[in-house]
Amino acid sequence: MRKLIISGLIAAVTLPAVAAVPAAAQSRAELRRDRQDIREERRDLQRAYRRGDARDIREERRDLRQAQREYREDLNDRNRRWGRNDWRGYRDRNAALYARGNWNAPFRYQSFRPGVRIGAPYYSARYYINDPWRYRLPPAARNQRWVRHYGDVILVDTRRGYVVDVIRGFYR
């Protein structure tokens, strides 16, 4: 009986985590498709500019705005689903946890944006945030780590060195 109860508890704990993975993968795929749509719409707009037809230019601008709007909506849905902005209220209530003093790396500050490839010194083990759940950061996927860069927090793909996400002004 005891084994049955323990196995039931294990299943109850692991099942939501397993069910959340396809949603995250689906959301990532949606965002990737939306970014691809935006690139295609920009190309179409450039073609319309080269042709010089005002009607085509208006239509392509409208299509580009629609693609950008869909991307923002999907990104906001993903952020809501993962509780992306939960840390803001938590930070306000627990300011001492986020006030880590004047912390500076041995290299100068640089503002990163998602999609940029950065050098390994920026995301070495020295700068890892080993307990992101403590700060209410979203969970990092496989081969990704949250890294501190001055007052910002950067989610880096450690295999390839790409910036996945940036939260500016995370530490005060």
N, C-alpha and C positions, 0 to 999 in steps of 0.2 A: 504494500500500500504506500509505503514511504517513497519508494522508487517512482511509483506512478505520479505522486504529487510533485516530486522534484522535477520529473521530466515534463509535466504539465506547466510548471512555473518557468522552466527553461524555454519551452516552446512559446509561452506567452510573452516572454521578454525579447526573444530573438525574432519572432515573426514580424512585428512592426518595423524593425530595422531592415529586414530582408525586403519587405514590401515598399520601403521608402526608396530603395536604390533604383528601381525602374523609373520612378517619378523623377528622380534627379537626372537620370540619364536622358529621359525624354525631354526634360526642360533644357538640358544642355544642347540636345539635338535641335530643339526648336529655336534656341538662340543662334545656333550655328547657321540654320537655314535662313533665319531672319537677316543675319549679317550678310549672307550670300545674296539674298534678295536686294538688300540695299546696294551692294556692289554692282549688281546687274542693272538696277534702276539708274545708278550714277552713270554707268556706261551708256545706257540708252539716252540719258539726258545729254551726254556729250555728243552722241551721234546726232541728236536733234539740233543741237547748237551748230554743228558743222553743216547740216542741211539748211538751216536758217528758216524753217517753217515755224511761225509763231504758234500755231495751233498745236503742233507736235511738242513744242517746248513746254507749253502750258500743261498738256497731258502728262508729259514725263515728269515735270515738277510735282504734279499732283500724285503720281504713282510713287515717286521717291518719298514724299511726305507721308503717304500711307504706309510704306514699308518701314520707315523710321518710327512711326506711331506704333505699329505692331511689335516692333522690337522692344520699345520702351514698355509696352503693356506686358509682354512676356517676361521681361526682366523684373518688372515690379511684382508680377505674380510669383516668380521664383523667389524673390526676396521676402515676400510675405509668407510663402510656404515654408521657407527655411528659417523664418524668424530673424532675418538679417538685421533689422533695426531694433531688436530687443536690447542690444547692449547699450543704446543711448539712455534709456530710462534707468537701467541698472547702473550706468556710470554716474548719473546724476545723484542717485541714492547712495552710492559707494565711491565717492570721489577719492578717498584715500587709496583705494586699490589701483586707480588709474594714474595717480600722481606719483610718478617714479623719478622725480627730480630732473635735473639737467643731464640727460643722457645723450652722448654724441659718439658716433662711430669714428674710426680713424680716417675716414674719407669724407669728403664734403657732401652736403645734402643735395639730392637730386630728386625732382618730382617724377615719379613713374606713372605710367598709365597701362591699363590692361592690354596685352598683346605685344608688349615690348620685350625684347630679349635682354637680360641683364647678366653681368658677369658673376661668376661664382663667389667672389668675396662678399657680395651684397647679401647672399643667402647662405653663408656658411653656418655650420652648427652653432657657432658662437652667438648668432642672432635669432635662432629659433625661439618661438614661443612654445614651450613644452606643455603648457596647460591652457590651451585656447578656450576650453569650456569654462575655465575660471572667469574669463572676461566676456563670456556669452558670445563668442565668435562662432560663426557657422562651422560645422565640421569640414575638415579638409579631406579631399578625395585621396586615392592612392597616388603616391609619388608627388604629393603637394604638401607644403608646409607654410604655416603662418610665420612671418618674419618681421621683426621690428626694424624700422628704418627711421631713426630720429623719433618724431612724434606720430609717424604713420605706421600702419600695419599693412603688410603686403602678403598676398597669397601667391606663392611661387611654385611652378612646376619644377621640381628639383632635378628631374631627368634632363630637361631641355633648357631650363633657365628662363622660361617665359613667365611674365607676370600675368596671373589669372584675374586677380582682383586687388583693389587698393581701397583702404579706408583711411582717408586723410584726417589728421588731427585726432587720432584715436586716443593717444596719451596727451594729457594737457601739459 
